[in-house]
Amino acid sequence: MANTAAAIRAAREVKADTAAPEFYREAQEWFFKANQEYRLKNFKRAREAADRARIAAEKAEFQAILGGAKRGSLQPEPVAPVEPSPAPEATP
């Protein structure tokens, strides 16, 4: 279920709810079903629903990225160039 939650967060990060609403909604619905089944201790059904939710979330994320969405938090921060310090002068 943790992988499923991560996939849904990743899809939300690239705005898949607007770029790929059908897959995103499907992922949300299956994740809700997985949580319900887990609470009822139907672990096999919970796992199946979570797998379907993860796949739908990954499809939503992929479709959003194909549409030009950018992932914000995974972009590396630009690093300012470091000036080399001058070498110490030798004293005779």
PyMOL Python script that loads the backbone (N, CA, C, O; Angstrom):
from pymol import cmd

cmd.read_pdbstr("""\
ATOM      1  N   MET A   1       0.822  -1.190   0.000  1.00  0.00           N
ATOM      2  CA  MET A   1       0.000   0.000   0.000  1.00  0.00           C
ATOM      3  C   MET A   1       0.868   1.255   0.000  1.00  0.00           C
ATOM      4  O   MET A   1       0.443   2.296  -0.502  1.00  0.00           O
ATOM      5  N   ALA A   2       2.067   1.175   0.551  1.00  0.00           N
ATOM      6  CA  ALA A   2       2.946   2.340   0.563  1.00  0.00           C
ATOM      7  C   ALA A   2       3.367   2.706  -0.858  1.00  0.00           C
ATOM      8  O   ALA A   2       3.453   3.886  -1.198  1.00  0.00           O
ATOM      9  N   ASN A   3       3.628   1.696  -1.690  1.00  0.00           N
ATOM     10  CA  ASN A   3       3.982   1.973  -3.085  1.00  0.00           C
ATOM     11  C   ASN A   3       2.824   2.634  -3.817  1.00  0.00           C
ATOM     12  O   ASN A   3       3.033   3.507  -4.660  1.00  0.00           O
ATOM     13  N   THR A   4       1.619   2.223  -3.498  1.00  0.00           N
ATOM     14  CA  THR A   4       0.440   2.799  -4.129  1.00  0.00           C
ATOM     15  C   THR A   4       0.276   4.248  -3.719  1.00  0.00           C
ATOM     16  O   THR A   4       0.009   5.105  -4.562  1.00  0.00           O
ATOM     17  N   ALA A   5       0.432   4.535  -2.439  1.00  0.00           N
ATOM     18  CA  ALA A   5       0.325   5.910  -1.963  1.00  0.00           C
ATOM     19  C   ALA A   5       1.396   6.786  -2.604  1.00  0.00           C
ATOM     20  O   ALA A   5       1.127   7.935  -2.955  1.00  0.00           O
ATOM     21  N   ALA A   6       2.603   6.258  -2.758  1.00  0.00           N
ATOM     22  CA  ALA A   6       3.679   7.009  -3.395  1.00  0.00           C
ATOM     23  C   ALA A   6       3.366   7.278  -4.869  1.00  0.00           C
ATOM     24  O   ALA A   6       3.646   8.364  -5.375  1.00  0.00           O
ATOM     25  N   ALA A   7       2.793   6.304  -5.549  1.00  0.00           N
ATOM     26  CA  ALA A   7       2.435   6.481  -6.964  1.00  0.00           C
ATOM     27  C   ALA A   7       1.349   7.536  -7.118  1.00  0.00           C
ATOM     28  O   ALA A   7       1.382   8.324  -8.064  1.00  0.00           O
ATOM     29  N   ILE A   8       0.394   7.561  -6.208  1.00  0.00           N
ATOM     30  CA  ILE A   8      -0.671   8.564  -6.273  1.00  0.00           C
ATOM     31  C   ILE A   8      -0.096   9.949  -5.977  1.00  0.00           C
ATOM     32  O   ILE A   8      -0.474  10.923  -6.628  1.00  0.00           O
ATOM     33  N   ARG A   9       0.816  10.051  -4.999  1.00  0.00           N
ATOM     34  CA  ARG A   9       1.458  11.342  -4.716  1.00  0.00           C
ATOM     35  C   ARG A   9       2.250  11.831  -5.922  1.00  0.00           C
ATOM     36  O   ARG A   9       2.222  13.018  -6.247  1.00  0.00           O
ATOM     37  N   ALA A  10       2.955  10.919  -6.587  1.00  0.00           N
ATOM     38  CA  ALA A  10       3.736  11.289  -7.771  1.00  0.00           C
ATOM     39  C   ALA A  10       2.821  11.776  -8.891  1.00  0.00           C
ATOM     40  O   ALA A  10       3.148  12.731  -9.596  1.00  0.00           O
ATOM     41  N   ALA A  11       1.691  11.127  -9.048  1.00  0.00           N
ATOM     42  CA  ALA A  11       0.730  11.550 -10.077  1.00  0.00           C
ATOM     43  C   ALA A  11       0.158  12.925  -9.729  1.00  0.00           C
ATOM     44  O   ALA A  11      -0.011  13.772 -10.606  1.00  0.00           O
ATOM     45  N   ARG A  12      -0.134  13.140  -8.459  1.00  0.00           N
ATOM     46  CA  ARG A  12      -0.678  14.437  -8.029  1.00  0.00           C
ATOM     47  C   ARG A  12       0.356  15.542  -8.238  1.00  0.00           C
ATOM     48  O   ARG A  12       0.003  16.669  -8.585  1.00  0.00           O
ATOM     49  N   GLU A  13       1.635  15.218  -8.028  1.00  0.00           N
ATOM     50  CA  GLU A  13       2.704  16.204  -8.162  1.00  0.00           C
ATOM     51  C   GLU A  13       2.816  16.747  -9.579  1.00  0.00           C
ATOM     52  O   GLU A  13       3.152  17.915  -9.772  1.00  0.00           O
ATOM     53  N   VAL A  14       2.537  15.907 -10.573  1.00  0.00           N
ATOM     54  CA  VAL A  14       2.615  16.361 -11.967  1.00  0.00           C
ATOM     55  C   VAL A  14       1.250  16.800 -12.492  1.00  0.00           C
ATOM     56  O   VAL A  14       1.043  16.906 -13.701  1.00  0.00           O
ATOM     57  N   LYS A  15       0.323  17.052 -11.569  1.00  0.00           N
ATOM     58  CA  LYS A  15      -1.019  17.551 -11.902  1.00  0.00           C
ATOM     59  C   LYS A  15      -1.796  16.584 -12.789  1.00  0.00           C
ATOM     60  O   LYS A  15      -2.494  16.998 -13.715  1.00  0.00           O
ATOM     61  N   ALA A  16      -1.668  15.291 -12.495  1.00  0.00           N
ATOM     62  CA  ALA A  16      -2.382  14.278 -13.266  1.00  0.00           C
ATOM     63  C   ALA A  16      -3.889  14.380 -13.060  1.00  0.00           C
ATOM     64  O   ALA A  16      -4.660  13.902 -13.892  1.00  0.00           O
ATOM     65  N   ASP A  17      -4.315  14.997 -11.965  1.00  0.00           N
ATOM     66  CA  ASP A  17      -5.757  15.144 -11.742  1.00  0.00           C
ATOM     67  C   ASP A  17      -6.404  16.021 -12.801  1.00  0.00           C
ATOM     68  O   ASP A  17      -7.603  15.893 -13.048  1.00  0.00           O
ATOM     69  N   THR A  18      -5.641  16.911 -13.434  1.00  0.00           N
ATOM     70  CA  THR A  18      -6.185  17.708 -14.531  1.00  0.00           C
ATOM     71  C   THR A  18      -5.702  17.217 -15.895  1.00  0.00           C
ATOM     72  O   THR A  18      -6.420  17.342 -16.887  1.00  0.00           O
ATOM     73  N   ALA A  19      -4.486  16.658 -15.952  1.00  0.00           N
ATOM     74  CA  ALA A  19      -3.932  16.203 -17.230  1.00  0.00           C
ATOM     75  C   ALA A  19      -4.444  14.822 -17.635  1.00  0.00           C
ATOM     76  O   ALA A  19      -4.578  14.537 -18.825  1.00  0.00           O
ATOM     77  N   ALA A  20      -4.726  13.976 -16.673  1.00  0.00           N
ATOM     78  CA  ALA A  20      -5.208  12.615 -16.946  1.00  0.00           C
ATOM     79  C   ALA A  20      -6.266  12.251 -15.905  1.00  0.00           C
ATOM     80  O   ALA A  20      -6.062  11.335 -15.109  1.00  0.00           O
ATOM     81  N   PRO A  21      -7.396  12.964 -15.908  1.00  0.00           N
ATOM     82  CA  PRO A  21      -8.378  12.784 -14.833  1.00  0.00           C
ATOM     83  C   PRO A  21      -8.989  11.389 -14.759  1.00  0.00           C
ATOM     84  O   PRO A  21      -9.337  10.932 -13.670  1.00  0.00           O
ATOM     85  N   GLU A  22      -9.126  10.708 -15.884  1.00  0.00           N
ATOM     86  CA  GLU A  22      -9.759   9.392 -15.842  1.00  0.00           C
ATOM     87  C   GLU A  22      -8.885   8.374 -15.113  1.00  0.00           C
ATOM     88  O   GLU A  22      -9.384   7.600 -14.296  1.00  0.00           O
ATOM     89  N   PHE A  23      -7.578   8.369 -15.406  1.00  0.00           N
ATOM     90  CA  PHE A  23      -6.683   7.435 -14.720  1.00  0.00           C
ATOM     91  C   PHE A  23      -6.505   7.829 -13.255  1.00  0.00           C
ATOM     92  O   PHE A  23      -6.455   6.969 -12.375  1.00  0.00           O
ATOM     93  N   TYR A  24      -6.411   9.126 -13.001  1.00  0.00           N
ATOM     94  CA  TYR A  24      -6.222   9.593 -11.628  1.00  0.00           C
ATOM     95  C   TYR A  24      -7.430   9.237 -10.761  1.00  0.00           C
ATOM     96  O   TYR A  24      -7.275   8.767  -9.634  1.00  0.00           O
ATOM     97  N   ARG A  25      -8.631   9.462 -11.292  1.00  0.00           N
ATOM     98  CA  ARG A  25      -9.854   9.125 -10.552  1.00  0.00           C
ATOM     99  C   ARG A  25      -9.919   7.617 -10.302  1.00  0.00           C
ATOM    100  O   ARG A  25     -10.282   7.177  -9.211  1.00  0.00           O
ATOM    101  N   GLU A  26      -9.566   6.834 -11.319  1.00  0.00           N
ATOM    102  CA  GLU A  26      -9.564   5.372 -11.171  1.00  0.00           C
ATOM    103  C   GLU A  26      -8.589   4.952 -10.065  1.00  0.00           C
ATOM    104  O   GLU A  26      -8.899   4.073  -9.260  1.00  0.00           O
ATOM    105  N   ALA A  27      -7.431   5.571 -10.029  1.00  0.00           N
ATOM    106  CA  ALA A  27      -6.446   5.260  -8.987  1.00  0.00           C
ATOM    107  C   ALA A  27      -6.992   5.593  -7.608  1.00  0.00           C
ATOM    108  O   ALA A  27      -6.827   4.816  -6.667  1.00  0.00           O
ATOM    109  N   GLN A  28      -7.638   6.741  -7.485  1.00  0.00           N
ATOM    110  CA  GLN A  28      -8.207   7.142  -6.201  1.00  0.00           C
ATOM    111  C   GLN A  28      -9.287   6.157  -5.749  1.00  0.00           C
ATOM    112  O   GLN A  28      -9.341   5.775  -4.580  1.00  0.00           O
ATOM    113  N   GLU A  29     -10.133   5.756  -6.675  1.00  0.00           N
ATOM    114  CA  GLU A  29     -11.217   4.833  -6.331  1.00  0.00           C
ATOM    115  C   GLU A  29     -10.680   3.472  -5.891  1.00  0.00           C
ATOM    116  O   GLU A  29     -11.146   2.910  -4.900  1.00  0.00           O
ATOM    117  N   TRP A  30      -9.701   2.941  -6.628  1.00  0.00           N
ATOM    118  CA  TRP A  30      -9.131   1.646  -6.263  1.00  0.00           C
ATOM    119  C   TRP A  30      -8.385   1.729  -4.942  1.00  0.00           C
ATOM    120  O   TRP A  30      -8.401   0.776  -4.163  1.00  0.00           O
ATOM    121  N   PHE A  31      -7.730   2.860  -4.680  1.00  0.00           N
ATOM    122  CA  PHE A  31      -7.014   3.020  -3.418  1.00  0.00           C
ATOM    123  C   PHE A  31      -7.992   3.077  -2.242  1.00  0.00           C
ATOM    124  O   PHE A  31      -7.734   2.521  -1.175  1.00  0.00           O
ATOM    125  N   PHE A  32      -9.105   3.751  -2.457  1.00  0.00           N
ATOM    126  CA  PHE A  32     -10.147   3.792  -1.425  1.00  0.00           C
ATOM    127  C   PHE A  32     -10.655   2.374  -1.147  1.00  0.00           C
ATOM    128  O   PHE A  32     -10.821   1.986   0.009  1.00  0.00           O
ATOM    129  N   LYS A  33     -10.900   1.602  -2.215  1.00  0.00           N
ATOM    130  CA  LYS A  33     -11.370   0.223  -2.084  1.00  0.00           C
ATOM    131  C   LYS A  33     -10.323  -0.626  -1.357  1.00  0.00           C
ATOM    132  O   LYS A  33     -10.669  -1.451  -0.512  1.00  0.00           O
ATOM    133  N   ALA A  34      -9.051  -0.422  -1.685  1.00  0.00           N
ATOM    134  CA  ALA A  34      -7.980  -1.177  -1.030  1.00  0.00           C
ATOM    135  C   ALA A  34      -7.969  -0.903   0.469  1.00  0.00           C
ATOM    136  O   ALA A  34      -7.821  -1.824   1.273  1.00  0.00           O
ATOM    137  N   ASN A  35      -8.124   0.351   0.839  1.00  0.00           N
ATOM    138  CA  ASN A  35      -8.153   0.697   2.264  1.00  0.00           C
ATOM    139  C   ASN A  35      -9.360   0.072   2.969  1.00  0.00           C
ATOM    140  O   ASN A  35      -9.247  -0.400   4.100  1.00  0.00           O
ATOM    141  N   GLN A  36     -10.494   0.072   2.305  1.00  0.00           N
ATOM    142  CA  GLN A  36     -11.685  -0.554   2.891  1.00  0.00           C
ATOM    143  C   GLN A  36     -11.464  -2.043   3.121  1.00  0.00           C
ATOM    144  O   GLN A  36     -11.760  -2.568   4.194  1.00  0.00           O
ATOM    145  N   GLU A  37     -10.948  -2.706   2.115  1.00  0.00           N
ATOM    146  CA  GLU A  37     -10.710  -4.150   2.221  1.00  0.00           C
ATOM    147  C   GLU A  37      -9.667  -4.449   3.301  1.00  0.00           C
ATOM    148  O   GLU A  37      -9.783  -5.441   4.021  1.00  0.00           O
ATOM    149  N   TYR A  38      -8.673  -3.611   3.408  1.00  0.00           N
ATOM    150  CA  TYR A  38      -7.649  -3.814   4.427  1.00  0.00           C
ATOM    151  C   TYR A  38      -8.244  -3.702   5.830  1.00  0.00           C
ATOM    152  O   TYR A  38      -7.938  -4.503   6.713  1.00  0.00           O
ATOM    153  N   ARG A  39      -9.103  -2.692   6.021  1.00  0.00           N
ATOM    154  CA  ARG A  39      -9.757  -2.525   7.321  1.00  0.00           C
ATOM    155  C   ARG A  39     -10.630  -3.722   7.679  1.00  0.00           C
ATOM    156  O   ARG A  39     -10.789  -4.060   8.852  1.00  0.00           O
ATOM    157  N   LEU A  40     -11.194  -4.360   6.649  1.00  0.00           N
ATOM    158  CA  LEU A  40     -12.035  -5.539   6.867  1.00  0.00           C
ATOM    159  C   LEU A  40     -11.213  -6.830   6.942  1.00  0.00           C
ATOM    160  O   LEU A  40     -11.765  -7.923   7.069  1.00  0.00           O
ATOM    161  N   LYS A  41      -9.889  -6.685   6.862  1.00  0.00           N
ATOM    162  CA  LYS A  41      -8.945  -7.804   6.924  1.00  0.00           C
ATOM    163  C   LYS A  41      -9.067  -8.755   5.733  1.00  0.00           C
ATOM    164  O   LYS A  41      -8.742  -9.938   5.841  1.00  0.00           O
ATOM    165  N   ASN A  42      -9.532  -8.238   4.609  1.00  0.00           N
ATOM    166  CA  ASN A  42      -9.538  -8.992   3.350  1.00  0.00           C
ATOM    167  C   ASN A  42      -8.241  -8.636   2.623  1.00  0.00           C
ATOM    168  O   ASN A  42      -8.241  -7.852   1.674  1.00  0.00           O
ATOM    169  N   PHE A  43      -7.143  -9.224   3.081  1.00  0.00           N
ATOM    170  CA  PHE A  43      -5.832  -8.787   2.625  1.00  0.00           C
ATOM    171  C   PHE A  43      -5.558  -9.091   1.156  1.00  0.00           C
ATOM    172  O   PHE A  43      -4.887  -8.312   0.478  1.00  0.00           O
ATOM    173  N   LYS A  44      -6.066 -10.205   0.662  1.00  0.00           N
ATOM    174  CA  LYS A  44      -5.858 -10.536  -0.751  1.00  0.00           C
ATOM    175  C   LYS A  44      -6.577  -9.517  -1.637  1.00  0.00           C
ATOM    176  O   LYS A  44      -6.005  -9.029  -2.612  1.00  0.00           O
ATOM    177  N   ARG A  45      -7.817  -9.198  -1.304  1.00  0.00           N
ATOM    178  CA  ARG A  45      -8.567  -8.196  -2.072  1.00  0.00           C
ATOM    179  C   ARG A  45      -7.934  -6.816  -1.940  1.00  0.00           C
ATOM    180  O   ARG A  45      -7.901  -6.046  -2.900  1.00  0.00           O
ATOM    181  N   ALA A  46      -7.437  -6.511  -0.755  1.00  0.00           N
ATOM    182  CA  ALA A  46      -6.777  -5.224  -0.539  1.00  0.00           C
ATOM    183  C   ALA A  46      -5.542  -5.114  -1.428  1.00  0.00           C
ATOM    184  O   ALA A  46      -5.299  -4.070  -2.033  1.00  0.00           O
ATOM    185  N   ARG A  47      -4.771  -6.180  -1.504  1.00  0.00           N
ATOM    186  CA  ARG A  47      -3.560  -6.181  -2.338  1.00  0.00           C
ATOM    187  C   ARG A  47      -3.915  -6.012  -3.812  1.00  0.00           C
ATOM    188  O   ARG A  47      -3.263  -5.249  -4.526  1.00  0.00           O
ATOM    189  N   GLU A  48      -4.947  -6.723  -4.270  1.00  0.00           N
ATOM    190  CA  GLU A  48      -5.367  -6.619  -5.670  1.00  0.00           C
ATOM    191  C   GLU A  48      -5.831  -5.203  -5.995  1.00  0.00           C
ATOM    192  O   GLU A  48      -5.472  -4.658  -7.039  1.00  0.00           O
ATOM    193  N   ALA A  49      -6.625  -4.605  -5.112  1.00  0.00           N
ATOM    194  CA  ALA A  49      -7.117  -3.247  -5.337  1.00  0.00           C
ATOM    195  C   ALA A  49      -5.963  -2.247  -5.301  1.00  0.00           C
ATOM    196  O   ALA A  49      -5.934  -1.302  -6.088  1.00  0.00           O
ATOM    197  N   ALA A  50      -5.018  -2.452  -4.394  1.00  0.00           N
ATOM    198  CA  ALA A  50      -3.858  -1.558  -4.307  1.00  0.00           C
ATOM    199  C   ALA A  50      -3.011  -1.654  -5.571  1.00  0.00           C
ATOM    200  O   ALA A  50      -2.515  -0.642  -6.065  1.00  0.00           O
ATOM    201  N   ASP A  51      -2.845  -2.856  -6.090  1.00  0.00           N
ATOM    202  CA  ASP A  51      -2.082  -3.022  -7.340  1.00  0.00           C
ATOM    203  C   ASP A  51      -2.771  -2.304  -8.496  1.00  0.00           C
ATOM    204  O   ASP A  51      -2.110  -1.651  -9.304  1.00  0.00           O
ATOM    205  N   ARG A  52      -4.078  -2.421  -8.578  1.00  0.00           N
ATOM    206  CA  ARG A  52      -4.822  -1.726  -9.642  1.00  0.00           C
ATOM    207  C   ARG A  52      -4.711  -0.215  -9.476  1.00  0.00           C
ATOM    208  O   ARG A  52      -4.584   0.514 -10.460  1.00  0.00           O
ATOM    209  N   ALA A  53      -4.757   0.248  -8.245  1.00  0.00           N
ATOM    210  CA  ALA A  53      -4.630   1.683  -7.983  1.00  0.00           C
ATOM    211  C   ALA A  53      -3.253   2.192  -8.385  1.00  0.00           C
ATOM    212  O   ALA A  53      -3.131   3.260  -8.985  1.00  0.00           O
ATOM    213  N   ARG A  54      -2.219   1.429  -8.058  1.00  0.00           N
ATOM    214  CA  ARG A  54      -0.850   1.825  -8.400  1.00  0.00           C
ATOM    215  C   ARG A  54      -0.661   1.906  -9.908  1.00  0.00           C
ATOM    216  O   ARG A  54      -0.050   2.847 -10.416  1.00  0.00           O
ATOM    217  N   ILE A  55      -1.185   0.919 -10.618  1.00  0.00           N
ATOM    218  CA  ILE A  55      -1.056   0.907 -12.081  1.00  0.00           C
ATOM    219  C   ILE A  55      -1.782   2.106 -12.689  1.00  0.00           C
ATOM    220  O   ILE A  55      -1.254   2.764 -13.585  1.00  0.00           O
ATOM    221  N   ALA A  56      -2.986   2.388 -12.206  1.00  0.00           N
ATOM    222  CA  ALA A  56      -3.739   3.538 -12.723  1.00  0.00           C
ATOM    223  C   ALA A  56      -3.019   4.843 -12.405  1.00  0.00           C
ATOM    224  O   ALA A  56      -2.999   5.752 -13.235  1.00  0.00           O
ATOM    225  N   ALA A  57      -2.433   4.949 -11.227  1.00  0.00           N
ATOM    226  CA  ALA A  57      -1.695   6.164 -10.855  1.00  0.00           C
ATOM    227  C   ALA A  57      -0.463   6.340 -11.737  1.00  0.00           C
ATOM    228  O   ALA A  57      -0.144   7.454 -12.151  1.00  0.00           O
ATOM    229  N   GLU A  58       0.227   5.241 -12.023  1.00  0.00           N
ATOM    230  CA  GLU A  58       1.395   5.319 -12.895  1.00  0.00           C
ATOM    231  C   GLU A  58       0.999   5.720 -14.309  1.00  0.00           C
ATOM    232  O   GLU A  58       1.717   6.479 -14.960  1.00  0.00           O
ATOM    233  N   LYS A  59      -0.132   5.223 -14.788  1.00  0.00           N
ATOM    234  CA  LYS A  59      -0.625   5.617 -16.110  1.00  0.00           C
ATOM    235  C   LYS A  59      -0.967   7.102 -16.123  1.00  0.00           C
ATOM    236  O   LYS A  59      -0.651   7.805 -17.082  1.00  0.00           O
ATOM    237  N   ALA A  60      -1.613   7.581 -15.059  1.00  0.00           N
ATOM    238  CA  ALA A  60      -1.973   8.996 -14.968  1.00  0.00           C
ATOM    239  C   ALA A  60      -0.724   9.862 -14.957  1.00  0.00           C
ATOM    240  O   ALA A  60      -0.657  10.880 -15.645  1.00  0.00           O
ATOM    241  N   GLU A  61       0.258   9.455 -14.177  1.00  0.00           N
ATOM    242  CA  GLU A  61       1.509  10.219 -14.111  1.00  0.00           C
ATOM    243  C   GLU A  61       2.193  10.249 -15.475  1.00  0.00           C
ATOM    244  O   GLU A  61       2.642  11.302 -15.926  1.00  0.00           O
ATOM    245  N   PHE A  62       2.271   9.100 -16.125  1.00  0.00           N
ATOM    246  CA  PHE A  62       2.920   9.010 -17.435  1.00  0.00           C
ATOM    247  C   PHE A  62       2.207   9.882 -18.460  1.00  0.00           C
ATOM    248  O   PHE A  62       2.848  10.593 -19.234  1.00  0.00           O
ATOM    249  N   GLN A  63       0.878   9.825 -18.462  1.00  0.00           N
ATOM    250  CA  GLN A  63       0.115  10.621 -19.417  1.00  0.00           C
ATOM    251  C   GLN A  63       0.312  12.115 -19.148  1.00  0.00           C
ATOM    252  O   GLN A  63       0.401  12.900 -20.092  1.00  0.00           O
ATOM    253  N   ALA A  64       0.381  12.514 -17.897  1.00  0.00           N
ATOM    254  CA  ALA A  64       0.610  13.916 -17.563  1.00  0.00           C
ATOM    255  C   ALA A  64       1.990  14.370 -18.010  1.00  0.00           C
ATOM    256  O   ALA A  64       2.152  15.482 -18.511  1.00  0.00           O
ATOM    257  N   ILE A  65       2.982  13.510 -17.829  1.00  0.00           N
ATOM    258  CA  ILE A  65       4.336  13.862 -18.257  1.00  0.00           C
ATOM    259  C   ILE A  65       4.415  13.945 -19.769  1.00  0.00           C
ATOM    260  O   ILE A  65       5.095  14.820 -20.305  1.00  0.00           O
ATOM    261  N   LEU A  66       3.730  13.047 -20.464  1.00  0.00           N
ATOM    262  CA  LEU A  66       3.690  13.125 -21.927  1.00  0.00           C
ATOM    263  C   LEU A  66       3.051  14.428 -22.394  1.00  0.00           C
ATOM    264  O   LEU A  66       3.396  14.962 -23.448  1.00  0.00           O
ATOM    265  N   GLY A  67       2.112  14.931 -21.591  1.00  0.00           N
ATOM    266  CA  GLY A  67       1.445  16.185 -21.919  1.00  0.00           C
ATOM    267  C   GLY A  67       2.264  17.415 -21.582  1.00  0.00           C
ATOM    268  O   GLY A  67       1.805  18.536 -21.803  1.00  0.00           O
ATOM    269  N   GLY A  68       3.463  17.234 -21.052  1.00  0.00           N
ATOM    270  CA  GLY A  68       4.347  18.361 -20.785  1.00  0.00           C
ATOM    271  C   GLY A  68       4.484  18.739 -19.323  1.00  0.00           C
ATOM    272  O   GLY A  68       5.127  19.740 -19.008  1.00  0.00           O
ATOM    273  N   ALA A  69       3.904  17.976 -18.431  1.00  0.00           N
ATOM    274  CA  ALA A  69       4.013  18.294 -17.001  1.00  0.00           C
ATOM    275  C   ALA A  69       5.451  18.066 -16.536  1.00  0.00           C
ATOM    276  O   ALA A  69       6.150  17.177 -17.022  1.00  0.00           O
ATOM    277  N   LYS A  70       5.861  18.885 -15.594  1.00  0.00           N
ATOM    278  CA  LYS A  70       7.208  18.769 -15.027  1.00  0.00           C
ATOM    279  C   LYS A  70       7.112  18.350 -13.576  1.00  0.00           C
ATOM    280  O   LYS A  70       6.195  18.752 -12.860  1.00  0.00           O
ATOM    281  N   ARG A  71       8.043  17.557 -13.155  1.00  0.00           N
ATOM    282  CA  ARG A  71       8.122  17.122 -11.770  1.00  0.00           C
ATOM    283  C   ARG A  71       8.948  18.161 -11.025  1.00  0.00           C
ATOM    284  O   ARG A  71      10.097  18.424 -11.381  1.00  0.00           O
ATOM    285  N   GLY A  72       8.356  18.750  -9.988  1.00  0.00           N
ATOM    286  CA  GLY A  72       9.017  19.837  -9.294  1.00  0.00           C
ATOM    287  C   GLY A  72      10.043  19.404  -8.275  1.00  0.00           C
ATOM    288  O   GLY A  72      11.190  19.844  -8.352  1.00  0.00           O
ATOM    289  N   SER A  73       9.687  18.567  -7.328  1.00  0.00           N
ATOM    290  CA  SER A  73      10.565  18.288  -6.202  1.00  0.00           C
ATOM    291  C   SER A  73      11.756  17.415  -6.570  1.00  0.00           C
ATOM    292  O   SER A  73      12.722  17.359  -5.809  1.00  0.00           O
ATOM    293  N   LEU A  74      11.721  16.736  -7.705  1.00  0.00           N
ATOM    294  CA  LEU A  74      12.833  15.863  -8.060  1.00  0.00           C
ATOM    295  C   LEU A  74      13.872  16.564  -8.924  1.00  0.00           C
ATOM    296  O   LEU A  74      14.900  15.978  -9.263  1.00  0.00           O
ATOM    297  N   GLN A  75      13.605  17.822  -9.280  1.00  0.00           N
ATOM    298  CA  GLN A  75      14.574  18.573 -10.062  1.00  0.00           C
ATOM    299  C   GLN A  75      15.718  18.987  -9.144  1.00  0.00           C
ATOM    300  O   GLN A  75      15.473  19.512  -8.058  1.00  0.00           O
ATOM    301  N   PRO A  76      16.959  18.760  -9.559  1.00  0.00           N
ATOM    302  CA  PRO A  76      18.074  19.155  -8.698  1.00  0.00           C
ATOM    303  C   PRO A  76      18.165  20.674  -8.593  1.00  0.00           C
ATOM    304  O   PRO A  76      17.888  21.399  -9.549  1.00  0.00           O
ATOM    305  N   GLU A  77      18.550  21.125  -7.435  1.00  0.00           N
ATOM    306  CA  GLU A  77      18.729  22.557  -7.214  1.00  0.00           C
ATOM    307  C   GLU A  77      19.991  22.998  -7.945  1.00  0.00           C
ATOM    308  O   GLU A  77      20.996  22.288  -7.910  1.00  0.00           O
ATOM    309  N   PRO A  78      19.965  24.155  -8.606  1.00  0.00           N
ATOM    310  CA  PRO A  78      21.180  24.626  -9.264  1.00  0.00           C
ATOM    311  C   PRO A  78      22.241  24.961  -8.211  1.00  0.00           C
ATOM    312  O   PRO A  78      21.945  25.549  -7.171  1.00  0.00           O
ATOM    313  N   VAL A  79      23.444  24.582  -8.501  1.00  0.00           N
ATOM    314  CA  VAL A  79      24.544  24.811  -7.571  1.00  0.00           C
ATOM    315  C   VAL A  79      25.390  25.950  -8.113  1.00  0.00           C
ATOM    316  O   VAL A  79      25.804  25.933  -9.273  1.00  0.00           O
ATOM    317  N   ALA A  80      25.645  26.942  -7.265  1.00  0.00           N
ATOM    318  CA  ALA A  80      26.474  28.071  -7.675  1.00  0.00           C
ATOM    319  C   ALA A  80      27.922  27.605  -7.793  1.00  0.00           C
ATOM    320  O   ALA A  80      28.400  26.832  -6.963  1.00  0.00           O
ATOM    321  N   PRO A  81      28.615  28.076  -8.825  1.00  0.00           N
ATOM    322  CA  PRO A  81      30.016  27.667  -8.967  1.00  0.00           C
ATOM    323  C   PRO A  81      30.842  28.220  -7.806  1.00  0.00           C
ATOM    324  O   PRO A  81      30.604  29.329  -7.328  1.00  0.00           O
ATOM    325  N   VAL A  82      31.790  27.447  -7.376  1.00  0.00           N
ATOM    326  CA  VAL A  82      32.647  27.835  -6.259  1.00  0.00           C
ATOM    327  C   VAL A  82      33.939  28.383  -6.828  1.00  0.00           C
ATOM    328  O   VAL A  82      34.589  27.741  -7.653  1.00  0.00           O
ATOM    329  N   GLU A  83      34.314  29.591  -6.377  1.00  0.00           N
ATOM    330  CA  GLU A  83      35.577  30.200  -6.810  1.00  0.00           C
ATOM    331  C   GLU A  83      36.705  29.534  -6.036  1.00  0.00           C
ATOM    332  O   GLU A  83      36.617  29.374  -4.818  1.00  0.00           O
ATOM    333  N   PRO A  84      37.760  29.146  -6.736  1.00  0.00           N
ATOM    334  CA  PRO A  84      38.884  28.551  -6.001  1.00  0.00           C
ATOM    335  C   PRO A  84      39.568  29.617  -5.148  1.00  0.00           C
ATOM    336  O   PRO A  84      39.727  30.761  -5.574  1.00  0.00           O
ATOM    337  N   SER A  85      39.961  29.237  -3.969  1.00  0.00           N
ATOM    338  CA  SER A  85      40.648  30.196  -3.101  1.00  0.00           C
ATOM    339  C   SER A  85      42.067  30.350  -3.576  1.00  0.00           C
ATOM    340  O   SER A  85      42.668  29.392  -4.061  1.00  0.00           O
ATOM    341  N   PRO A  86      42.620  31.558  -3.444  1.00  0.00           N
ATOM    342  CA  PRO A  86      44.001  31.745  -3.911  1.00  0.00           C
ATOM    343  C   PRO A  86      44.972  30.941  -3.052  1.00  0.00           C
ATOM    344  O   PRO A  86      44.766  30.754  -1.852  1.00  0.00           O
ATOM    345  N   ALA A  87      46.008  30.484  -3.686  1.00  0.00           N
ATOM    346  CA  ALA A  87      47.010  29.692  -2.982  1.00  0.00           C
ATOM    347  C   ALA A  87      47.761  30.594  -2.018  1.00  0.00           C
ATOM    348  O   ALA A  87      48.066  31.739  -2.350  1.00  0.00           O
ATOM    349  N   PRO A  88      48.059  30.091  -0.831  1.00  0.00           N
ATOM    350  CA  PRO A  88      48.823  30.934   0.114  1.00  0.00           C
ATOM    351  C   PRO A  88      50.204  31.220  -0.434  1.00  0.00           C
ATOM    352  O   PRO A  88      50.833  30.375  -1.071  1.00  0.00           O
ATOM    353  N   GLU A  89      50.666  32.453  -0.168  1.00  0.00           N
ATOM    354  CA  GLU A  89      52.003  32.829  -0.661  1.00  0.00           C
ATOM    355  C   GLU A  89      53.053  32.231   0.259  1.00  0.00           C
ATOM    356  O   GLU A  89      52.911  32.187   1.481  1.00  0.00           O
ATOM    357  N   ALA A  90      54.093  31.781  -0.380  1.00  0.00           N
ATOM    358  CA  ALA A  90      55.195  31.194   0.388  1.00  0.00           C
ATOM    359  C   ALA A  90      56.043  32.300   0.999  1.00  0.00           C
ATOM    360  O   ALA A  90      56.331  33.295   0.333  1.00  0.00           O
ATOM    361  N   THR A  91      56.437  32.146   2.228  1.00  0.00           N
ATOM    362  CA  THR A  91      57.293  33.134   2.891  1.00  0.00           C
ATOM    363  C   THR A  91      58.710  32.574   2.953  1.00  0.00           C
ATOM    364  O   THR A  91      58.905  31.424   3.347  1.00  0.00           O
ATOM    365  N   PRO A  92      59.716  33.388   2.561  1.00  0.00           N
ATOM    366  CA  PRO A  92      61.092  32.865   2.570  1.00  0.00           C
ATOM    367  C   PRO A  92      61.709  32.804   3.925  1.00  0.00           C
ATOM    368  O   PRO A  92      62.858  32.384   4.062  1.00  0.00           O
TER     369      PRO A  92
END
""", "prot")
cmd.dss("prot")
cmd.show_as("cartoon", "prot")
cmd.util.cbc("prot")
cmd.orient("prot")
